[in-house]
Amino acid sequence: MQPEDLRTHECVQFTLSGHANRWTFTRAGRSVAIPVDGRYKVSSSIAVRDALLAGFGLSLIPRIYVQGELADGRLEAVLEDWEADRTPVYAVYPSRHLAAKTRVFVDFLMERFAGR
């Protein structure tokens, strides 16, 4: 499969990604931007995962959300030799009186996702 093949597939779109209607893939210095469309557009990564499991189409989703489903064969990855658009991850917390355990967790997230 090539990124251009997505034009003929139903795609599940994550509306909060900033690239819901156009997915960009890069490999060996070559980038290709593909307009995508689908009947199912959601603002939750969990809803994307559930839609994939229900057979609604193809989507971009962080591997962490579907590791188990990929491992047990309920989902199949495509275009793995291409790097896809990245979606930012945000940690939202109150700016005043941050609990120590919250600070430790935010620091963990920053370390875990640094450079991704």
ZIWOFEN-V883019 format. One record per backbone hydrogen bond with DSSP energy under -0.5 kcal/mol. CO is the residue of the C=O (numbers start at 0). NH is the residue of the N-H. If there is no record, write none. Layout:
co:CO nh:NH
co:CO nh:NH
//
This chain:
co:1 nh:4
co:2 nh:5
co:3 nh:6
co:4 nh:7
co:5 nh:8
co:9 nh:57
co:10 nh:12
co:12 nh:14
co:12 nh:41
co:13 nh:16
co:20 nh:35
co:22 nh:33
co:23 nh:84
co:24 nh:31
co:25 nh:82
co:26 nh:29
co:29 nh:26
co:31 nh:24
co:31 nh:33
co:32 nh:34
co:33 nh:22
co:36 nh:10
co:38 nh:40
co:39 nh:12
co:41 nh:14
co:43 nh:47
co:44 nh:48
co:45 nh:49
co:46 nh:50
co:47 nh:51
co:48 nh:52
co:49 nh:53
co:50 nh:55
co:51 nh:54
co:57 nh:11
co:61 nh:64
co:61 nh:65
co:62 nh:65
co:62 nh:66
co:65 nh:69
co:66 nh:70
co:67 nh:71
co:68 nh:73
co:68 nh:74
co:69 nh:72
co:78 nh:81
co:81 nh:83
co:82 nh:25
co:89 nh:91
co:90 nh:92
co:98 nh:102
co:99 nh:103
co:100 nh:104
co:101 nh:105
co:102 nh:106
co:103 nh:107
co:104 nh:108
co:105 nh:109
co:106 nh:110
co:107 nh:111
co:108 nh:112
co:109 nh:113
co:112 nh:115
//
